[in-house]
Amino acid sequence: LSSRWETCWFKVELSIPPAWAGQEVHFVWESDGEGMVWRDAQPVQGLTKEGEKTSYILTSSLKETEPHSLTLYVELACNGLFGAGKGSMIAPPDPDRRFTLSKAELVVFNRDVYELLVDLEILLDMAQLLGEENQRSFQALYTANQMVNVCDVTDPSTFPAARHLAAEIFSQRNGESQHTIHAVGHCHIDSAWLWPYEETIRKCARSWVTVLRLMERNPELTFACSQAQQFEWVRSWYPGLYAQIQDFVAKGQFIPVGGTWVEMDGNLPSGESMVRQFLQGQRFFQEQFGRICSEFWLPDTFGYSAQLPQLMCGCGIRRFLTQKLSWNLVNTFPHHTFFWEGIDGSRVLTHFPPGDSYGMHGRVEEMLKTVKNNKDKGRVNHSAFLFGFGDGGGGPTQKMLDRMKRMSDTDGLPRVQLSTPDQLFSVLEKESSQLCTWVGELFLELHNGTYTTQAQIKKGNRECERILHDVEVLSTLAVARGGALQYPASQLQQLWRVEILTINAPKLAQTGWTELLVVEDALQYYAEIRRTGARLQEEAVQSLCGDLLQPKAASTESTLVLNTLPWERTEVISRTGPAGTETLALVTVPSMGYAIVREPLVPPQPVAVRRQEDGAIAMENGVIAVCLDALGRLTSLRLVDSERESVPDGCCANQFALFDDVPLYWDAWDVMDYHLETRKPVTTLLKPLEITLAGGLRGSASFSLRIGESSTLTQEIILDATCPYLRFQTQVEWKEAHKFLKVEFPVQVRSTNATYEIQFGHLQRPTHWNTSWDWARFEVWTHKWLDLSEHGFGVALLNDCKYGASAHRNVLSLSLLRAPKSPDAMADMTHHQFTYAVMPHLGTFQDTGVIQRAYNLNFPLHAVPASSAQCPAWSAFSVSSPAVVLETVKQARRVHLVCPKSHLCCPPKAEDSPEAVVVRLYEAHGSTVDAWLQTSLPVKEAMLCDLLERPAARGRLPLEQRGVRLSFTPFRVLSVLLVLRR
């Protein structure tokens, strides 16, 4: 079989010999492709050789009344547990690989022999691993030796005596102080890593149906399962299997955990994307299983934002489990059980399984490592043990369970009990008084190339986050103002689910993938968000603005400009003139509203562009003045009012640099620190800098460079009237191999810390490499901006779709493109477009509006032709404090009113279903501040709610003449329900 990612079907007709009466009969299937057994049109057993599942139990003791002849179907996939790489798991797929069925047999399974072998395995592991100084190791060794002497393999009647010897050892109990291991079945499945989405769905079905078969035979088995998206896939594709899962959920064995739509990336998604992960996930679990999750479950992602604790708490979660920081390349994380405190002060109880894995096999060695490796001995005496094959699915096996049954309470080994996440965390909470607290991000010292690899996915993510934001704002305002538009709730939910699937799955969004097929899937998803989002936005604008829009056949010089951000903006826009030509206009638009523009504003100072005698080009707009050399490099960047120079003497900013990029193993994932030793400035000029726009409202100059052996870069450097930053619109034809392209900005600023935007806030990281913790962060992530400031002055670097960055000493660097060759041999080999900007500023980045300018760069104004109707500018929302950002405006899905007397949340009556709007704001400066939320919408009631849109007890907010007063502490996120008059 050779068609990768496809499946083929085998019809298997079985006839069990009558002579096998009373015997345990298995159907054995071995192939290097994953399979699933179907019986009576339902999946009944997953088959994965790499996952130690090669048989389907037909009967545990054949009876005359049982059918002796039956027909099964086996669906065989042309991929293994970890895809179809050529010679290596992460290598590009092998187009010539063949998948072979090597065995299909009907066999009698000798349970007694199997149990003897498991006994001996445990005893020999104890003898080998407990050490010569431990008498239990000798007791185990001598018992195993006695068993061999007693047992005659040709005489089954000797087996019970041998097993009795083992049972005596296993029944000798521990003391009360022994460490307790909470074993929970687990099966981590990457939604898309080395396989496409449809194969993920099959992996879920194979793994979960196997778990159900184990639960039928082992009612004590518990299994933690995250990712609402995967539940939804199984619900849609395998309804019979899903109904069985619901039954085992009700029994408390199959345990939904995590509370998110997928096991999301912890770094790159925006704050609102992370909120939607929890909102979609928790709502799914509530609707399908009658409860939300109390623990966040994220065992395999590449770092954890310092804003996550607050988002967890806002979604009803105060417990967190992961283990990925055990992968740190440089520093060993100092805790396994601790409190994690976010940038706002929120704390969650956090546990890393001390075995440093989410795919244990129930072996003695793993149990001993769990105890020995625990960094919090003395503080807690309980820990998690997640067992089952993972990443590519598979899950627990019977042998894993049988091993642990023998170790449940055996002297010399930790206690092992099959448990649940709730039982574990409940015990840890009781033991938590002595736990330490870790403040700030949980930074993974590995896989930091993933911030840059697959640049089109990053760009698509940022764009689609913006599209969904704008559609929600405009649709909400249109409905609130009484338009005929029906809020597109179901369509937005579907688009959000696509968005939070594609960027939030870490191995999907951040790595080079195994197949161009999967990349194309994701890019098509983004294209669908763009298409549908454009249509929904057009419908919202039509409903919101109605008569203000230009009739199709008419011609007018008026333009309707819409602003979806919560502050007034004065910017240069491009608009279509009466003759259909594109013209520039300087416009002012109120916060979260619109204005009709007829006569553009005249800038206080036009942009001046001139070529100097030495060939350099100078541009100035009254705010900043720049000088560019023939290579497009900044030799000078000054604030006009202060004459403060940003570029150090003898240095050039906007300097492109190319690095050799050959990681130790994880090609698409990693960038190693030694790549910094291979820096080569890009200086090969294809087209020297020349003026493309001579000034006025906009000045610009463009140039082209050769990069490496076969890549080219073209850039237009743009300065707009009144704008405090210089933009760099960049296009790259990227055709490199194992190269890393960055752009560098040396600045005349001295500071030991740089500031990086994260979700709903920012944090600082050192610009020096004093300690191993410092230099391990030679490549970090940011969102829309990073800033290096000293007292009174600083320089910020803004971007519209990049995430990798660094600030070492006085050099700000933005990571642009990588060129790994596995698992996707063609990763990033295409045309790229992106924009970044540099903004010098006096004072702090907070006071000079860096945060707002970065938003402006990412959320352009919308300009549409307008009618000649007269209309004043209109603003829906504004906030009195520049420290507070109104991030989200959306329609509430369902309002639960707060009962005035009890302050408890109570369901509304049928007649009480008012339209409601959710607005989400956050404090962005790191300050304590009161702010007034002002709105022109007809609000009759306001109340605080959590991130799941559940009204807070005692959360009513008075409506005052200035609006709604909100109190913020640093980086606090607040959500407010606004109930509107009809």
N, C-alpha and C positions, 0 to 999 in steps of 0.2 A: 504494500500500500504506500502511496507516495504523495497524495494530494494534501499538502499541509493545511491544517485548520478545517479540513472537511472530515466527515464521518462516514463510515460504511456500516452496513447491518449484516449480522449473521443470524440465521435461523438455526437453533440448536434443538434437536429432538432427542430426548433422553428416555432411556428405559432402564429402571433400576432392577437388578436381579432380585428375585424373591429370597434368595439365600442370604441377602444382606439384612434380613429382618432383625430388628433390635439394634442395628448399627447406626452410627452417625455418618451421614452421607453428604459429601460436598461435591459441588461442581467446580472444578479447578480450571482456571483460565490464566494463561501467562502470555503477555505480549508487551512490547516496548511502547505501545500506544495505550492511552487511558481508555477504559471501557466502562460500560454500565449495563447491568442485567435488567431486562424488562420481563415482567410476568403478568399476564392478564391485563396488558395494555398500561401497566404502571411500572415506574422504576422501582427496583427492590434492592439493588446492591451496586456500589461502585467498585471498580476493579482497577487498581493501579499498582503495578509491580514495584515501582520506586517507593510507594507508600505502604508496602507490605500487606497489600490486600489483593490476593490472587484467588480467592474462593468465595463461593456463595453457598451457605449452609441450606441444604434442601430439607433436612430433617435431623433432629438431634437423636432420635431413636425410631427407626423405620417401623411403622405399624402396618398391619394388613389393610387397615381402613384408609391409609394414605394412598394417594395416587402413585403408581409405580412408573407411569409413562406421562411425560409432560413436555410441553414446548416452551422454550425460552427464546428471547431475542437479545442479542448483545450488540450494542452500539459501540463501535470502536473508533476512537479519534486518532487522527494522524499527527499526534504530538505526545510527548511525554509529560511528566509532572512539571518540568521546567522548560517547556517549549520544544524547539527543534534546532537549537544552535549547533553549529558545525565544530565539533571537537571541544567545545566549552559552553557552559551554561549561558554566558553573556555574549558569545560570538554571534555574528550574523547567521540567519537561518541557512541551513544546508539545503540547497535546491534539489540535491540528488539523494537525500536521505530516504531510506525505505523503512517502513514499520512492519514488523513481523509478528505473526501469531505463532508462538512456539509450542504451546500446549493447550489442549482442550480435552479434559478427562473427567470421568465420573469416578470418585474414589471413596473409600471408607477411611474416615479419620479416626485415628487411635488416640482418644482423649487422655488415656492413662499415661501413655508415653509422653505426650505433650506436657502434662502436668509434672512428670518427673524431670523433664528437661528444664522447665522453668524453675523448679526447686533447686536443681543443681546450679543453674545460672546465678541465682541470688546468693547461694552459699559460697560459690567460688568467687564472686565479686566481693563479698564480705571478707573472705579470707585474703584476697589480694589487696583490697583497698583500705581496710581498717588499720593495717600496719602491724609490725611485729610487736610493738609495745602494748597492743590491745589484745587482751585474752580472748575477746569475742572472735577475733580473726582466726585464732587457733581452734576455737570450738566449732566454727563454721567449717574450717578445713577438715577437721577430724570427722565431723558429721558427714560431710560429702564423701570422704573416704569410706566410712562405714556403709553408706548407701550403695556405693559401687560394689562393695564386698557382698552385701545382702542381695542385691538385684541380679537376677539372671534374665538377660534380655530375651531368652527363648522361653521363659516361663512367666507369663503374666501374673501368676498367683503370688510371685515374690514382690510385686510392685507395691502393694499396700504397706508392707513392713518398711520398705525403703522410704516411702512417703511419710510414714509415721515418724521416722527419725528426723526428717526435715521439719515436720510440724512441731516437734518438741522445741526446736531452736526458735522457730518463728513465734511460738506462743510465750516465750520468756519476755516479760513486759519491761517497759522503760520506767524510770523514775519520773516523778511529777514535774521535774524541772526541764524535761527534754523539750527541745524545739518542735513545734508543730507545723507541718507543711500542709497547706490547703491546696489539694490537687483539683484542678478544673480542666475538663476536656476543652480542647481549643483547635481551631483550624483556620489559620490566617489565610485569606485568599485575596491576592492583589487583584483589584478590579480590572486592570490591564497592565501587564508588565511584559512578559515574554510571550504573550498570546493576545489575540483580539477579544473584543467584548463577548461575542457569541460563545467563545470557548470558556470564558469566565462563568457564564450562565450554566454551562454543562458541568464545570468544576463544582459549582455550588450544589447542583443536584446530586452529583456522584458522592460528594463528601457528606452532605447532610442526610441522604438516604442511608448511608452506611452508619452514621451516628444513630439513626432511629433503630436500625437492626440491633446495634449494640445495647441501646437502652431497653429494648424488649427482653434481652437476655441478662441485663445488668441494671435493675431498677435503681441502683444507687448511683449510677453514672450521671454526672452533671456536665453540661456543655455550654460554654459561653460563646455567644455568636453576635457579632456586631454588624454594622452596615445595613441600614434600612433599604438601600438600593438593591442589595443582593436578595433580601427578603422579597422585595417587589418583583424582581426578575423571576424568582421561583414561583411566586404567586401567579404571575402571568403565564409562564411557560409550563409549569408543572403543578396545576391546581390540586391534583390528588395528593401529591407529596406535601404541598403546603398545608392542606387540611390536617394531615398527620402531625406536622410540626406544631400547628396550633394546639393540638391535643397535648403534646408533650410540654409545650409552654405552660399550659394550664396545670399540668402535674408538677411543675417546678423543676423539670430536668433540662429542658431546652431553654436557655436563659438569654433573652435579648439584652445586649449591653451596648454602651457607647453613647447612645443618644444622638448620633449624627447620621447623615445620609450615606456617607462613605467614611472610611478611615482616612481622614483628610490630611493634606499637607499642613504642617504647622508653621510655615514661614511665609509663603508667597500670597495666599488669598487675602483679599482685603478684609477689613473688620466686618463689613456687612456680609461678605461671602461666608465668613465663619459663623456669623449669627444665623444665616439661612441654613447652614449645615445642621445646626442644632434645632432650628425651628422645623425644618422638614423632617429630620430624623425623629425628634420627640413626638411630633404630631402623628407620624406614621405608627410608632410604637403604641401611643395612646389609643389610636383608632383600631389597630389590629389586635392588640394584646391587653388593652385595658389599663396600661400603666406607662409612665415615662421611666427612663433609665436614671439611676442615681449615681452611676459612675461613668466617667469619660474613659474610653478604651482606645488607646492609640499606640499599639506596640511597635509599629514599624514605619515611622516617618522620620524625616531628616532634620530634626530640631523642633523646638517648641517656643512659640512667641510668648513674650512676657505679658501679653494682654490676655492669654488664654484663661488664667484663673478667674478673672472678672467675668468673662463670657460664660464659663462653666457655671459660676454661681448664679448668674442671671438666667440660666436655663434649668435650674433645679438640681444642679450637680455640684457636689463638694468632695468628690473622690476621683482620683486619677490614677490610671495604671499604664505604664509603658516600660520599655526596657532598652530602647535604642541607644541611649547614651553609653551603654556598655561597649558600643562600637568605637568609642572615642579613640583616635589614633595617637594622641599625645598624653592627655591627662586622664587619670582614673577618677570618675565621679565619686565623691566621698560618702554618698548615702544610698541606701536602698529604700528606706522608709523615712519620710520627712514631710514637713509642710512646705508647700511651694507658694511663694508670695509674688503676686504680679505687680505691675507698675502703679496700680491704684491702691495697693494694700490688701486686695482680696487674697484669701488663703484657701488652699485645698489640700486635703490629705493625699499624699502621693506615695505610690509604692512601685518600686522596680523589683520584679522577681529576682532574688539574689542568684539564681542559676544563670542569669543573663541570657535567657532564651524564652521564646514563646512556643517552642516546638520540642519539648522534652519527650523522652521515650519511657519514662518510669524506671530508669536504671538506678542501681545502687550508687554509682559514680555521680549521677546528677543530684541525688538526695544529699550526699555528703558535700558536694560543691555548694549546694544551696545554703547549708549551715555554715560551712567554713568561709564562704565568700561574703556572708552578710555583714555589711558595714555598720550595722546598728545593733550589734549584740549588746545585751544589757538594757537597751531601751525598749525593744520589742522582742517577743519570742514566737512570733508567727510570721509566715511568709507564703507567697503564692508560688504555685508550680503548675504551669500551663503545659499540658501534654497533648501531643498529636502532631502529625505531619502538617506543615504549613507552607506559606507563600504561594505554592501552586495547588493548595488544597490537600486533601487526603484525610486529615483528622486522626482521632484516636484509633487504636487497635485493641483487640481482645488481649493480646499479650501484654500491652502496657498496663491494662487493668489488672491482669493476673499477677504481674510483678508487684504492683502496689498493694494488692490484697495481702501479700506475704509480709509487707513492710508496714502494715497499718500501726502496729505497736510492738516492735521487736527491739529488744535490748541491744544497744550499740548503734542503732540507726535512729534518725529523727522519726517522730510520729508522722504518719501519712494518713490524712483523711480526705475522702472525696467531699468537696465543699462547694460553696458558691461564692461569687464576688461579694455579695452582701454579708455573708457570714465572716469572710476574711476581714473586710473593712470594719465591720462592727467590733471585732476583737481589737483591731489596730486602734480604733478610736478610743477604746477603753484603756489602751496602753500608751496613749499619745502624749502624756504629760511631760515626758523627758525628750521628746523628739526635737531635732534641730530644724531650722528654717532656712531655705534657700531663696534668695531674693533675686528677681530678674529672670532673664531668658535662660532656657535650657538649651545651650548651643551645642550642636553635634559637631565634633571635630573630625569630620569626614564628609564626603559627598557634597562638598561646597562647589563643585563644578556644576551641580544641578541647578544652581540659580541662573545659569546662562544657557545650558544645552537646550536644544529645541526652541529656538528663539521665536518661531512663529506661534508656538503654543502660548508663550508668555505674552506676546503681543495680542493674540486673540483673547486671552483671559482679561487683560486690562481693558481692551475695547469693549468686551461684552459686559464687564462689570459696569462700565460707564453707560452703555446702552440700556441695561436693565434699570439702573438708577434713574435715567432720564425718562424712560417710559413710565415708571411708577410715579414719578413726580408729576408729569404732565397729565397722566390719566387720572390721578387722584384730584388734581386741581380742576380738571374738566368736570368730573362727577360732582365735586363739592360745589361748583358754581351753577349746578342745575342743568348741565348740558344733557343732551340725549344719549351720550355715551354710556354704555354699561361697562363697568370696570372689568378689564380682561383677566380676572383672577385665575381661571384655570390655565389660560395660555401662559401667564406669567409664572405660575407654579411649574409648568412643564419646562419653560425656558430656564428657570432657576435650577431645576433639577439637572438639566443638561450641563449648565455652567458649573455647578458645584461637583458634578461628576468629573468633568474633564480636567479642571485645574487642581481640584482638591485631592485627587488620588495621587500620592507622592510619586510612586514609580511611573505613573501614567503622565503626570504633568511635568516632571522634572528630569527624566532620564531620556537617553536615547533609546528608542523602543526597538523591539526585535523586527518589526515589520513596517514598511512604508504603508501597508494596509491600515495599521492602527493609527498612524499619524494622519492619514487621509480621513479616517473616521472622525477624529477629533476636529480637524479643520473643517470638515463638513458640518459638524455640530455647531461650530462657531459661525459658519456661513449661514446656517439656519437661524441662529440667534440674531445675526445682522439683518437678514431678510425680514423675519417676523417682527423684530424690534423696530425696523424702519416703518413697516406698515402700521404697527400699533401706535408709534409716535405720530405718524401723519394723521391717524384717526383722532388721537387725543388733541393735537393742535387744531384740527378742523372743528372739534367740538368746543374747545376752550376759546378759540378766537373767532370762529364763525364769520361774521360779516366783515371782519378786518382783513380777511385773506383776499388776494387778487383773484378775480374771475379768470378762468382759463384763457379766454380770448382777449382779455384786456391787457393794456400796457400801462405801467405806472412807474414813477420814480420812488415810490414809497417802499420801505422794507419793514417787515415785522421781525423784531429780534427778541428771541426768548433766552432767558438765563435760568438754568436749573440749579445754580449755586446760591447759597444764602447770604450773599453780600452784593452790593452794587459793583458793577464792573464798567470800566471805561477802556475799550480796546479797539484796535483796528480789525475790521472784518472785511471779507470779500463778499460782494453782493452783485447780483445780476442787474445791469442797467437796462434802460428802455430798448436799446438796440440789441440786447442779448449778450452784451460784452460784460466781462468781469471787471468791476471797479472796486477800489478800496474806499472805506469810509471809517471815520473815527466815531464810535457810538458810545453812549452811556445807557446801561440797562439796569433797572432796579433789581433788588435781591429776589430770587425765586419768583420771577414775573416776566413781564414783557414791556416793550416800548415800540412805538411806531417811529421810524426814522425817515425823514424827508430830506432835510438839509443836514449833512454831516457836520460834526463839530470841527472847529479849526484848532489844531494842536497849539499849545502854548509855544512850542518850538518845533519846527519841522525837523525831520531827520536829514542830516547833512552827510554826504558821502563824497570823498575826494581821494584821488590817487596822489601819493607823495612822490618826491623826486627819486627816492630810492626804490620805487616800485611798490611800496607798501600801500595798503588801503586803510584809510581812517574813516570811522563812522561815529556820529554823535547825535543824541536826541535830547540834550538838556538834562538828562538823568545820568546816563553813563556815556563814556567815550572809549572807543576801542581802536586798536591798531593791529592790523593783520599783515603777516609776511606772505610771500608768494606761495608757501605751502599751506596757507590757511591757518597758521598758528597765531595765537594771541601773543604779541610782544608787549602789549599794554592794555590794561582794563582799569579804568578810573571812574570813580564817582565824581561827577562834575562839581557838585557843590563843595566837596571836601578836598578835592585833588588827591584823595587817597588812592595810591596805586595798589592793585591786587596781585600783579605778576612780579615775582622777585627779579632783580637785576640778573641778566645773563640767562634767564630761563624763558621757555615758551610754553604757554598753555594751549589746550586743544591739540596736544601732541599724541598722535597715534603710535602705539607700540605693539609689536608682535612678539609672542613668546612661544617657545617650544612647549608642547603640552602632552606629555607622555606619562600618565599615571602608572602606579605600580600594578594595578589590576583593573579596578572599576573604571573603564575607559570613559563612558558617558557620564559617570557620576562624580569622579574625583578630579580635583586639580591639586597637585602637590606643591609644597612650599618651594621646592627646588626649581620650579618653573621660573621663579623670579630672577634666577641667575642667568637666564637666557634672553633677557630683554634686548630687542632690536628696534630702534626708532624707525618709523615708516617715513622715508624721505624721497622716494622715487616719484617724481612729478610727471603726470601725464598731461595735465592742463593747468597752467598757472592761474593764480587767483585773478579774477576779473570782475568788474562791477556789473551786476545784472539788474539792479533797480537803483536809480540815481538819487533817491531820497524823496522827501515830502512826508507822506504818511508812512512810508516803508523804504528802507534801504537794504540792499543785499549784495553779496558777492559770492562767487562760486569757484570751485576748483576740483580737480580730480587727481587721485593718487593710485599708484600701483602698490598692491599689498602682496607680499610674498611672491610666489612664482606665477600665479595665474588669477589673482583676485583684483578687483578694482573698487575704489570708493569715490563717490561723488558727493560733494556737500555744498549746500547753500547756507550761508551764514546771514541771519536776518535780524535787523534791528527795527522795531516799530516805534512810532511816535508814542511818547509817554510811558513806554514799557521799561521796567527796571531790570530786565534780563535780556541776554543775547541768546538767540535760538540757533541751533545747528540742525538743519534738516538733512538727513543722511541717507544715502542709498549705497548698498554694497552688493556686488556680485561676488559671492563667497564660494571659493573652489579649493579650499586648503585641506590639508591632512595633518591632524595632530598639532594644530596651531591655536593660539588664543589671542584674540584682538581686544585691546583695551584703548581707552582714551584717557589722557592724564592732564590734570590741572594743578601744577605747582602754584601755590598761593603764598602771599606775604602775610601769613598768619601763624602765630605760635600758640599751640594748645596741646595739652596732653590727652584730650578727648575730642572725638568727633561725635556729632549727633546724627542719628539715622531715624527716618520715619518708620514706624511699624503700625500695626492695626490700631486705630483709635488713639494714637499717641506717638511717642518717640522715646528713644533711649540713647545712652552714650556708650561708646566703646573706646578703648585706649588707642592712641596713635603711636604708641611705643611698643616695644617687644621686651619689656623688662623681665617678664616671667613666662613660663611655658604656657600659661593660660592666655597670655597676651598674644604671643606669636602664633599660637594655634589658630587665632582668628585673623590670619593674613588675608583671607577672602571671606567676606561676610555678605549679608543680604540687607537690602533696604527696599522701600517702596517708592514713593514719588520724589523723594529728595534726601540729600544728606548735606550736612553743613559743618564747616570748621570755623570756629569763632574764638577770638580773644575779646577782652573787655573793650566794647565800643565799636568793634568791626569784625566782619566775617564774610565768608564767601560760601554760597550754596550752589549745589549742582542738582538740577531738576531733570526729570526724564519722563517719557510717556509710555515706556514698556519694558524697561530694564530692571533687573533685581540684584545682580551681582555687583559688588562695589568694595572699595577699600579706602582707608585713609591712613597712610603711614607718614609720620612726621608732618610735613606740610604739603603733601601731594594727595589730592583727591583723585580717585581713579574709578571709572565706570567700566564694567566688563560688558563687552558688546557681543562677541561671537566666539564659539568654540567649534572644533572640527573633529569630534571623536569618530571612531570607525566601528565600534561595537557597543550594543547589539545592532544598532542601525547604521549600516555602512554609508548611508547617504544623509545622515543627520545634518541639517542646516545647510546642505549644499543647494542653495537657491538664491533668489533675489530678496534682499531685506531692506525695509524702510523703517526708520525710527528717528525720533527727535529728542535731543537733550538741550539743556540751557544752563547758562552760568549767571548767577545773580550776586554781585557784591552788595553789601549793605552796611550802613552805620547802625550801631546799637545791636540789640539781640535779634536773632532770627525770628523770635516771636513778635517783637514790636514792629519789625519792618515788613511783616506780611509774607515771609517765605512760604509758610504753610498754605496761605490763600493763593499765592502765585503758582504753586505746584498744582493745586486743584485746577486753576484756570488753564494751565497747559494741558491738563488731561481731560477737561470738560469744556470743549469749545462752545461758544455761543451759537445758537441756531438762527439762521437768517432765511426768511421766506418772503417772496413777493407779497406786498400788501395792497389793499384797495386804497382809494383816496379818502376813506372815511376818517373823521376826526376821532381821536381816542386818546385820553391821557394814559400815561404810563401806569402800570398796575403791578403791585407786589403782593404775593400771597403770604410770605413769611419773611421775617427778619429777626435777628438776634442782637441784643444791645451790646454784647461783649465780643470783641474780636478773639477772645480766648476760647469761645465756645463755637463749635462747628455743628450746624444742622446737617447731618449726614444723610438721613433717609426720610422720605415722606411716602407713605403707602397706605392703602386702604386696609383696615383691620379685617381679618377673616371672619371673626365672630366676637361679639362683645358680651362679656359677662359683667353685668352691672354690680357695683358694690352696694350691699344693703346698708343704708345709712345707720341703722341702729346697731347692728352687730359688727360692722366693718368687715364682714366676711364676704367672700366672692359667692354670688348666688346666680343661678341661671336666669336669664330674663324670661318673662312670659312671652307668649306668642306675639302679643301686640307690642312688646318692648324689644324692637330690633332696629334701633336707630343706626343710621350710617355713622361710621366712626373712622377716624384717620389715626394712624400710628406715626408719630414723628420720633426720630432717634437722634440724640445730640450727644456730643462728648466734649470734655474739656481738653484742649489741645496744647496748652502752654505749659502744663505742669504747675498749675496754680489753684488756689482756693478762691472762688469767685461766685457771685450771684449774677444771674443774667435774666433778662426779660425776653421771653418768646412772644413776639408780636405776630398777629395774623389778621388778615382781612376776611377770613372765612367765617361763616356763621356758627361759631362754637357756643354750645349751651352748657357743656360740662367738660372738665379736664381732670384726668387722674393719672398718676404714675402707674406703670405696669412693668412686668419683667420682660425679658427678651422673647418669651413665649407668648407675649401679649396678654398675660393674665393680670388683671388689676391687682395692685398691691393693697394689702390691708392698711387702712388709714392713709390711703394714697390720694385722696381728693385734693385738688389744687384750686384755690379761689381764682375766679376770673376778675381781674382788676383792669382799670382803665389803660394801664401800660401793657397789659397782656397777662401772661402767666409767669410768675416768678419761680425760677429754678435755682437750686443751690448745688454747686459743684465743688468737689475736692479734686486734687490732681488726677487727670486722666479718667475721671469717672464717666461712665456711659449711662445716660438716662433715656428711658423710653416713656413717651407720654401718649395716652389715649385721648383724643379729642372727639367728643360726641357732638355731631353737627345737628343743627335744627334742619328739619326737612324743608 
